[in-house]
Amino acid sequence: MKIGLIPKPISGMIDQTKVDQLVQDKTQTQRRCHDDLLDGRQGEIILENSKSSACSICKSRCPNNAWKKDFNYEELLEATEGFSIENSLSEREDEPTFEGLLERQVKIVVKKYQVTTSHQEMILKSEVQLFISARHKNVVMLLGLCTNKSRLMIVYEQVCNGSLEQYLTRGSCQPLTWKQRLKVAMGTARGLKYLHGNNIIHGNIKPSNILLTHDFEPRIGDFDFGKVKHGPKKSSKDKSVWNSGYAIPEYVENGKVSNKTDVYSFRVVLLELISGRRATDKLPGGKSLVSWDEP
């Protein structure tokens, strides 16, 4: 029988062609489910199940899509208790960050950005709109924004167990087990694959931007809005920040970013998880952790 020709079934007999087609369709469906698990869409499915998205320790859940909106200033002022020192999460004056509590006990993080020009505001808002569409169990949920005079405030969900940074810091009261390290690595990889699959570059992957639940489910957060994709770092201060071990050398020099920028940074985080050392550590022979790994 030539390929492509389908014989007409004899009346009263089983149509083997239809049976074969059903088997083939079932196989393809199984493969798609497997591919969905690998490329991150399984994370979206899991989020639809509130029990799966809840932390088993503190029972906190991801906010649902109904919380995505444009916030007003008074609403955030009340949620953060007047942007009080007690609610402050960051000491940076240029981008202060605060924790807050909305109605119905929804915990949030509010990050302020200084906006000096209308062009800068337009860029920030366009980037935020892109990230608001991101929905994955390993990516922090961006809920919305608020514009007040020269400040643009971005609202995220609050993740319940801090960041990976505090667990990698020497003297941590709770060192990560190998099982937890593997879970963090795999979850971060899935989150990055999801972002890159949707043409989103994070731009600042490092332990302090990988947030954790009490189940050590990682969520990529603190996107570097308005700072990446806009040219090289001009000041020595900027370069010292980006040359802390996580930034790809090409970005430090020319400011160009791509998916490879995130992959390079993730590689450094993996080295830290595996070795128990930090990116800035000096190894015997004066090598850094990153150069030690290079052939």
PALUM-77049 format. One record per residue (C-alpha): x, y, z; residue in one letter. Coordinates in nm, 4 decimals. Layout:
REM PALUM-77049
<r X="X" Y="Y" Z="Z" type="A"/>
...
//
This chain:
REM PALUM-77049
<r X="0.0000" Y="0.0000" Z="0.0000" type="M"/>
<r X="0.1358" Y="0.3392" Z="-0.0914" type="K"/>
<r X="0.1857" Y="0.5936" Z="0.1803" type="I"/>
<r X="-0.1018" Y="0.8408" Z="0.1978" type="G"/>
<r X="-0.3671" Y="0.6060" Z="0.0524" type="L"/>
<r X="-0.6327" Y="0.4912" Z="0.3007" type="I"/>
<r X="-0.8266" Y="0.1757" Z="0.2030" type="P"/>
<r X="-1.2042" Y="0.1860" Z="0.2388" type="K"/>
<r X="-1.3131" Y="-0.0387" Z="0.5258" type="P"/>
<r X="-1.5321" Y="-0.3400" Z="0.4501" type="I"/>
<r X="-1.8856" Y="-0.3097" Z="0.5880" type="S"/>
<r X="-1.9305" Y="-0.4852" Z="0.9210" type="G"/>
<r X="-1.5572" Y="-0.4876" Z="0.9991" type="M"/>
<r X="-1.3692" Y="-0.2663" Z="1.2445" type="I"/>
<r X="-1.2300" Y="0.0427" Z="1.0767" type="D"/>
<r X="-0.8632" Y="-0.0112" Z="1.1683" type="Q"/>
<r X="-0.7716" Y="0.3285" Z="1.0273" type="T"/>
<r X="-0.9983" Y="0.5032" Z="1.2783" type="K"/>
<r X="-0.8596" Y="0.2902" Z="1.5603" type="V"/>
<r X="-0.5052" Y="0.3813" Z="1.4613" type="D"/>
<r X="-0.6028" Y="0.7472" Z="1.4446" type="Q"/>
<r X="-0.7498" Y="0.7357" Z="1.7957" type="L"/>
<r X="-0.4311" Y="0.5768" Z="1.9280" type="V"/>
<r X="-0.2227" Y="0.8399" Z="1.7510" type="Q"/>
<r X="-0.4378" Y="1.1238" Z="1.8897" type="D"/>
<r X="-0.4072" Y="0.9842" Z="2.2425" type="K"/>
<r X="-0.0305" Y="0.9580" Z="2.2069" type="T"/>
<r X="-0.0054" Y="1.3148" Z="2.0802" type="Q"/>
<r X="-0.2215" Y="1.4372" Z="2.3698" type="T"/>
<r X="0.0060" Y="1.2626" Z="2.6189" type="Q"/>
<r X="0.3109" Y="1.4177" Z="2.4533" type="R"/>
<r X="0.1521" Y="1.7641" Z="2.4676" type="R"/>
<r X="0.0817" Y="1.7203" Z="2.8384" type="C"/>
<r X="0.4432" Y="1.6193" Z="2.8908" type="H"/>
<r X="0.5655" Y="1.9173" Z="2.6876" type="D"/>
<r X="0.3364" Y="2.1484" Z="2.8847" type="D"/>
<r X="0.4969" Y="2.0259" Z="3.2045" type="L"/>
<r X="0.8409" Y="2.1010" Z="3.0685" type="L"/>
<r X="0.7715" Y="2.4411" Z="2.9144" type="D"/>
<r X="0.5923" Y="2.5838" Z="3.2138" type="G"/>
<r X="0.2252" Y="2.5732" Z="3.1161" type="R"/>
<r X="0.1750" Y="2.3139" Z="3.3884" type="Q"/>
<r X="0.2512" Y="2.5973" Z="3.6292" type="G"/>
<r X="-0.0477" Y="2.7880" Z="3.4950" type="E"/>
<r X="-0.2722" Y="2.4840" Z="3.5373" type="I"/>
<r X="-0.1579" Y="2.4363" Z="3.8965" type="I"/>
<r X="-0.2435" Y="2.7967" Z="3.9774" type="L"/>
<r X="-0.6066" Y="2.7287" Z="3.8938" type="E"/>
<r X="-0.6159" Y="2.4884" Z="4.1873" type="N"/>
<r X="-0.6168" Y="2.6958" Z="4.5058" type="S"/>
<r X="-0.5058" Y="2.4024" Z="4.7181" type="K"/>
<r X="-0.1986" Y="2.3465" Z="4.5008" type="S"/>
<r X="-0.1001" Y="2.7150" Z="4.5098" type="S"/>
<r X="-0.1307" Y="2.7473" Z="4.8878" type="A"/>
<r X="0.1774" Y="2.7295" Z="5.1112" type="C"/>
<r X="0.1428" Y="2.4195" Z="5.3282" type="S"/>
<r X="0.2937" Y="2.6014" Z="5.6306" type="I"/>
<r X="0.1296" Y="2.9458" Z="5.6437" type="C"/>
<r X="-0.1581" Y="2.8651" Z="5.4013" type="K"/>
<r X="-0.1003" Y="3.1849" Z="5.2015" type="S"/>
<r X="-0.2208" Y="3.1740" Z="4.8411" type="R"/>
<r X="-0.1464" Y="3.3586" Z="4.5221" type="C"/>
<r X="-0.3940" Y="3.6430" Z="4.4599" type="P"/>
<r X="-0.6339" Y="3.5706" Z="4.1759" type="N"/>
<r X="-0.6581" Y="3.7734" Z="3.8563" type="N"/>
<r X="-0.9336" Y="3.9900" Z="4.0043" type="A"/>
<r X="-0.6656" Y="4.1777" Z="4.2002" type="W"/>
<r X="-0.4890" Y="4.2940" Z="3.8859" type="K"/>
<r X="-0.5786" Y="4.6605" Z="3.8399" type="K"/>
<r X="-0.4638" Y="5.0224" Z="3.8521" type="D"/>
<r X="-0.4266" Y="5.1175" Z="4.2183" type="F"/>
<r X="-0.4881" Y="5.4657" Z="4.3575" type="N"/>
<r X="-0.2410" Y="5.6366" Z="4.5881" type="Y"/>
<r X="-0.4740" Y="5.6510" Z="4.8896" type="E"/>
<r X="-0.5294" Y="5.2764" Z="4.8668" type="E"/>
<r X="-0.1563" Y="5.2008" Z="4.8799" type="L"/>
<r X="-0.0986" Y="5.4665" Z="5.1469" type="L"/>
<r X="-0.3462" Y="5.2889" Z="5.3721" type="E"/>
<r X="-0.2156" Y="4.9407" Z="5.2879" type="A"/>
<r X="0.1432" Y="5.0331" Z="5.3822" type="T"/>
<r X="0.0439" Y="5.2386" Z="5.6891" type="E"/>
<r X="0.1623" Y="5.5595" Z="5.5272" type="G"/>
<r X="0.4737" Y="5.3971" Z="5.3764" type="F"/>
<r X="0.6020" Y="5.3701" Z="5.7310" type="S"/>
<r X="0.9524" Y="5.2717" Z="5.8374" type="I"/>
<r X="0.8042" Y="4.9634" Z="6.0033" type="E"/>
<r X="0.6743" Y="4.8492" Z="5.6642" type="N"/>
<r X="0.9982" Y="4.9255" Z="5.4778" type="S"/>
<r X="1.1698" Y="4.6312" Z="5.3061" type="L"/>
<r X="1.4540" Y="4.8188" Z="5.1389" type="S"/>
<r X="1.6983" Y="5.0878" Z="5.2432" type="E"/>
<r X="1.7514" Y="5.2111" Z="4.8871" type="R"/>
<r X="1.6445" Y="5.5738" Z="4.8563" type="E"/>
<r X="1.6004" Y="5.5641" Z="4.4789" type="D"/>
<r X="1.3670" Y="5.2614" Z="4.4814" type="E"/>
<r X="1.2132" Y="5.2222" Z="4.8287" type="P"/>
<r X="1.0078" Y="4.9070" Z="4.8818" type="T"/>
<r X="0.7297" Y="4.8484" Z="5.1340" type="F"/>
<r X="0.5109" Y="4.5609" Z="5.2439" type="E"/>
<r X="0.1396" Y="4.6179" Z="5.2754" type="G"/>
<r X="-0.1958" Y="4.4595" Z="5.3391" type="L"/>
<r X="-0.5014" Y="4.5114" Z="5.1198" type="L"/>
<r X="-0.8570" Y="4.4280" Z="5.2144" type="E"/>
<r X="-0.9361" Y="4.0589" Z="5.2579" type="R"/>
<r X="-0.5849" Y="4.0103" Z="5.3975" type="Q"/>
<r X="-0.4074" Y="4.0175" Z="5.0599" type="V"/>
<r X="-0.0380" Y="4.0761" Z="5.1294" type="K"/>
<r X="0.1476" Y="4.2949" Z="4.8807" type="I"/>
<r X="0.4841" Y="4.4566" Z="4.8128" type="V"/>
<r X="0.4941" Y="4.8120" Z="4.6761" type="V"/>
<r X="0.8064" Y="4.9350" Z="4.4983" type="K"/>
<r X="0.8467" Y="5.3037" Z="4.4157" type="K"/>
<r X="1.0242" Y="5.4252" Z="4.1028" type="Y"/>
<r X="1.1369" Y="5.7823" Z="4.0468" type="Q"/>
<r X="1.0087" Y="5.9093" Z="3.7113" type="V"/>
<r X="1.1813" Y="6.2170" Z="3.5699" type="T"/>
<r X="1.0475" Y="6.2333" Z="3.2132" type="T"/>
<r X="0.7285" Y="6.1387" Z="3.0313" type="S"/>
<r X="0.9357" Y="5.9129" Z="2.8055" type="H"/>
<r X="1.0683" Y="5.7222" Z="3.1056" type="Q"/>
<r X="0.7155" Y="5.6875" Z="3.2426" type="E"/>
<r X="0.5948" Y="5.5523" Z="2.9081" type="M"/>
<r X="0.8748" Y="5.2928" Z="2.8999" type="I"/>
<r X="0.8090" Y="5.1813" Z="3.2562" type="L"/>
<r X="0.4350" Y="5.1467" Z="3.1983" type="K"/>
<r X="0.4836" Y="4.9494" Z="2.8760" type="S"/>
<r X="0.7219" Y="4.7090" Z="3.0505" type="E"/>
<r X="0.4824" Y="4.6686" Z="3.3442" type="V"/>
<r X="0.1932" Y="4.5865" Z="3.1116" type="Q"/>
<r X="0.4029" Y="4.3120" Z="2.9542" type="L"/>
<r X="0.4850" Y="4.1587" Z="3.2923" type="F"/>
<r X="0.1281" Y="4.1843" Z="3.4219" type="I"/>
<r X="0.0281" Y="3.9208" Z="3.1667" type="S"/>
<r X="0.2815" Y="3.6734" Z="3.3125" type="A"/>
<r X="0.1072" Y="3.3968" Z="3.5076" type="R"/>
<r X="0.3173" Y="3.1077" Z="3.6325" type="H"/>
<r X="0.3630" Y="2.9416" Z="3.9686" type="K"/>
<r X="0.7381" Y="3.0183" Z="3.9603" type="N"/>
<r X="0.6998" Y="3.3875" Z="3.8725" type="V"/>
<r X="0.5928" Y="3.6501" Z="4.1255" type="V"/>
<r X="0.2526" Y="3.7895" Z="4.0334" type="M"/>
<r X="0.2527" Y="4.1567" Z="3.9377" type="L"/>
<r X="-0.0832" Y="4.3014" Z="4.0409" type="L"/>
<r X="-0.0737" Y="4.6535" Z="3.8983" type="G"/>
<r X="0.0643" Y="5.0035" Z="3.9275" type="L"/>
<r X="-0.0087" Y="5.3502" Z="4.0566" type="C"/>
<r X="0.1147" Y="5.6857" Z="3.9288" type="T"/>
<r X="0.1473" Y="5.9723" Z="4.1758" type="N"/>
<r X="0.3233" Y="6.2896" Z="4.0623" type="K"/>
<r X="0.6870" Y="6.1933" Z="3.9917" type="S"/>
<r X="0.6545" Y="5.8481" Z="4.1469" type="R"/>
<r X="0.5400" Y="5.5322" Z="3.9751" type="L"/>
<r X="0.4546" Y="5.2500" Z="4.2177" type="M"/>
<r X="0.4423" Y="4.8845" Z="4.1157" type="I"/>
<r X="0.2436" Y="4.6360" Z="4.3236" type="V"/>
<r X="0.3442" Y="4.2696" Z="4.3576" type="Y"/>
<r X="0.2115" Y="3.9785" Z="4.5558" type="E"/>
<r X="0.4144" Y="3.9162" Z="4.8717" type="Q"/>
<r X="0.5865" Y="3.5776" Z="4.8909" type="V"/>
<r X="0.5795" Y="3.4338" Z="5.2412" type="C"/>
<r X="0.9344" Y="3.3124" Z="5.3146" type="N"/>
<r X="1.1813" Y="3.5781" Z="5.2053" type="G"/>
<r X="1.4422" Y="3.5247" Z="4.9373" type="S"/>
<r X="1.7033" Y="3.2661" Z="4.8460" type="L"/>
<r X="1.9677" Y="3.5189" Z="4.9521" type="E"/>
<r X="1.9001" Y="3.4709" Z="5.3231" type="Q"/>
<r X="1.9417" Y="3.0936" Z="5.2924" type="Y"/>
<r X="2.2720" Y="3.1186" Z="5.1056" type="L"/>
<r X="2.4223" Y="3.3730" Z="5.3438" type="T"/>
<r X="2.6842" Y="3.2262" Z="5.5747" type="R"/>
<r X="2.5546" Y="3.1715" Z="5.9234" type="G"/>
<r X="2.2008" Y="3.1067" Z="5.8020" type="S"/>
<r X="2.0007" Y="2.9450" Z="6.0797" type="C"/>
<r X="1.8507" Y="2.6994" Z="5.8315" type="Q"/>
<r X="2.0882" Y="2.5742" Z="5.5598" type="P"/>
<r X="1.9105" Y="2.4302" Z="5.2577" type="L"/>
<r X="1.8984" Y="2.0541" Z="5.2131" type="T"/>
<r X="1.9930" Y="1.9022" Z="4.8774" type="W"/>
<r X="1.6257" Y="1.8317" Z="4.8095" type="K"/>
<r X="1.5378" Y="2.1974" Z="4.8719" type="Q"/>
<r X="1.8292" Y="2.3178" Z="4.6563" type="R"/>
<r X="1.7118" Y="2.0978" Z="4.3702" type="L"/>
<r X="1.3548" Y="2.2247" Z="4.4071" type="K"/>
<r X="1.4720" Y="2.5857" Z="4.3963" type="V"/>
<r X="1.6903" Y="2.5201" Z="4.0905" type="A"/>
<r X="1.4203" Y="2.3348" Z="3.8961" type="M"/>
<r X="1.1462" Y="2.5833" Z="3.9802" type="G"/>
<r X="1.3617" Y="2.8829" Z="3.8846" type="T"/>
<r X="1.4521" Y="2.7143" Z="3.5565" type="A"/>
<r X="1.0834" Y="2.6577" Z="3.4782" type="R"/>
<r X="1.0006" Y="3.0182" Z="3.5608" type="G"/>
<r X="1.2782" Y="3.1476" Z="3.3357" type="L"/>
<r X="1.1715" Y="2.9205" Z="3.0518" type="K"/>
<r X="0.8171" Y="3.0515" Z="3.0820" type="Y"/>
<r X="0.9349" Y="3.4150" Z="3.0741" type="L"/>
<r X="1.1662" Y="3.3600" Z="2.7784" type="H"/>
<r X="0.8928" Y="3.1674" Z="2.5970" type="G"/>
<r X="0.6813" Y="3.4827" Z="2.6238" type="N"/>
<r X="0.9637" Y="3.7126" Z="2.5067" type="N"/>
<r X="1.0231" Y="3.8513" Z="2.8565" type="I"/>
<r X="1.3766" Y="3.9147" Z="2.9812" type="I"/>
<r X="1.4111" Y="3.9512" Z="3.3582" type="H"/>
<r X="1.7468" Y="4.1287" Z="3.3497" type="G"/>
<r X="1.8557" Y="4.0835" Z="3.7118" type="N"/>
<r X="1.8533" Y="3.7183" Z="3.8191" type="I"/>
<r X="2.0246" Y="3.6734" Z="4.1564" type="K"/>
<r X="1.9409" Y="3.5067" Z="4.4907" type="P"/>
<r X="1.7760" Y="3.8166" Z="4.6400" type="S"/>
<r X="1.5324" Y="3.8206" Z="4.3453" type="N"/>
<r X="1.4364" Y="3.4543" Z="4.3809" type="I"/>
<r X="1.1633" Y="3.4516" Z="4.6444" type="L"/>
<r X="1.0543" Y="3.1423" Z="4.8355" type="L"/>
<r X="0.7468" Y="2.9987" Z="4.9984" type="T"/>
<r X="0.7796" Y="2.7950" Z="5.3183" type="H"/>
<r X="0.7633" Y="2.4896" Z="5.0887" type="D"/>
<r X="1.0717" Y="2.6280" Z="4.9110" type="F"/>
<r X="0.8799" Y="2.6789" Z="4.5907" type="E"/>
<r X="1.0753" Y="2.9559" Z="4.4133" type="P"/>
<r X="0.9192" Y="3.2567" Z="4.2438" type="R"/>
<r X="1.1198" Y="3.4923" Z="4.0263" type="I"/>
<r X="1.0541" Y="3.8519" Z="4.1252" type="G"/>
<r X="1.1784" Y="4.2123" Z="4.1400" type="D"/>
<r X="1.1947" Y="4.2710" Z="3.7661" type="F"/>
<r X="1.4400" Y="4.5398" Z="3.6687" type="D"/>
<r X="1.1972" Y="4.7832" Z="3.5074" type="F"/>
<r X="1.3431" Y="5.0765" Z="3.3195" type="G"/>
<r X="1.7029" Y="4.9721" Z="3.3766" type="K"/>
<r X="1.7766" Y="4.7020" Z="3.1241" type="V"/>
<r X="1.7648" Y="4.7170" Z="2.7469" type="K"/>
<r X="1.8458" Y="5.0893" Z="2.7457" type="H"/>
<r X="2.2171" Y="5.1109" Z="2.6888" type="G"/>
<r X="2.5436" Y="5.0520" Z="2.8748" type="P"/>
<r X="2.6131" Y="5.1375" Z="3.2347" type="K"/>
<r X="2.7949" Y="5.4666" Z="3.2212" type="K"/>
<r X="2.9021" Y="5.5305" Z="3.5785" type="S"/>
<r X="3.1554" Y="5.3284" Z="3.7753" type="S"/>
<r X="2.8923" Y="5.2934" Z="4.0484" type="K"/>
<r X="2.6480" Y="5.1293" Z="3.8096" type="D"/>
<r X="2.9167" Y="4.8982" Z="3.6756" type="K"/>
<r X="3.0225" Y="4.7894" Z="4.0227" type="S"/>
<r X="2.6640" Y="4.6849" Z="4.0960" type="V"/>
<r X="2.6333" Y="4.4875" Z="3.7754" type="W"/>
<r X="2.9813" Y="4.3417" Z="3.8090" type="N"/>
<r X="2.9002" Y="4.1696" Z="4.1406" type="S"/>
<r X="2.9267" Y="3.8287" Z="3.9785" type="G"/>
<r X="2.5803" Y="3.7712" Z="3.8319" type="Y"/>
<r X="2.5937" Y="3.9936" Z="3.5224" type="A"/>
<r X="2.7218" Y="3.8648" Z="3.1920" type="I"/>
<r X="3.0409" Y="4.0574" Z="3.0967" type="P"/>
<r X="2.8896" Y="4.1744" Z="2.7681" type="E"/>
<r X="2.6141" Y="4.3567" Z="2.9548" type="Y"/>
<r X="2.8555" Y="4.5333" Z="3.1871" type="V"/>
<r X="3.0419" Y="4.6634" Z="2.8827" type="E"/>
<r X="2.7678" Y="4.7519" Z="2.6333" type="N"/>
<r X="2.4313" Y="4.7196" Z="2.8087" type="G"/>
<r X="2.2930" Y="4.4695" Z="2.5567" type="K"/>
<r X="2.0662" Y="4.2027" Z="2.7009" type="V"/>
<r X="1.9021" Y="3.8885" Z="2.5714" type="S"/>
<r X="1.7830" Y="3.5572" Z="2.7077" type="N"/>
<r X="2.1509" Y="3.4715" Z="2.7494" type="K"/>
<r X="2.1811" Y="3.7468" Z="3.0095" type="T"/>
<r X="1.9349" Y="3.5650" Z="3.2358" type="D"/>
<r X="2.0846" Y="3.2236" Z="3.1587" type="V"/>
<r X="2.4326" Y="3.3441" Z="3.2579" type="Y"/>
<r X="2.3028" Y="3.4858" Z="3.5853" type="S"/>
<r X="2.1086" Y="3.1678" Z="3.6563" type="F"/>
<r X="2.4260" Y="2.9679" Z="3.5991" type="R"/>
<r X="2.5957" Y="3.1658" Z="3.8764" type="V"/>
<r X="2.3016" Y="3.0996" Z="4.1105" type="V"/>
<r X="2.3292" Y="2.7282" Z="4.0297" type="L"/>
<r X="2.6990" Y="2.7354" Z="4.1191" type="L"/>
<r X="2.6121" Y="2.8922" Z="4.4530" type="E"/>
<r X="2.3438" Y="2.6321" Z="4.5229" type="L"/>
<r X="2.5762" Y="2.3428" Z="4.4370" type="I"/>
<r X="2.9010" Y="2.4642" Z="4.5916" type="S"/>
<r X="2.7758" Y="2.6466" Z="4.8992" type="G"/>
<r X="2.9996" Y="2.9405" Z="4.8030" type="R"/>
<r X="2.9009" Y="3.2926" Z="4.6978" type="R"/>
<r X="2.9651" Y="3.4624" Z="4.3662" type="A"/>
<r X="3.1989" Y="3.7162" Z="4.5253" type="T"/>
<r X="3.4104" Y="3.4578" Z="4.7121" type="D"/>
<r X="3.7790" Y="3.4453" Z="4.6300" type="K"/>
<r X="3.9029" Y="3.0903" Z="4.5808" type="L"/>
<r X="4.2605" Y="2.9614" Z="4.6047" type="P"/>
<r X="4.4675" Y="3.1169" Z="4.3290" type="G"/>
<r X="4.2627" Y="3.4361" Z="4.3366" type="G"/>
<r X="3.9867" Y="3.2975" Z="4.1147" type="K"/>
<r X="3.6211" Y="3.3853" Z="4.1580" type="S"/>
<r X="3.3491" Y="3.1208" Z="4.1708" type="L"/>
<r X="3.2532" Y="3.1895" Z="3.8092" type="V"/>
<r X="3.6091" Y="3.1760" Z="3.6704" type="S"/>
<r X="3.6741" Y="2.8595" Z="3.8747" type="W"/>
<r X="3.3918" Y="2.6856" Z="3.6836" type="D"/>
<r X="3.5237" Y="2.7892" Z="3.3428" type="E"/>
<r X="3.7441" Y="2.5441" Z="3.1491" type="P"/>
//
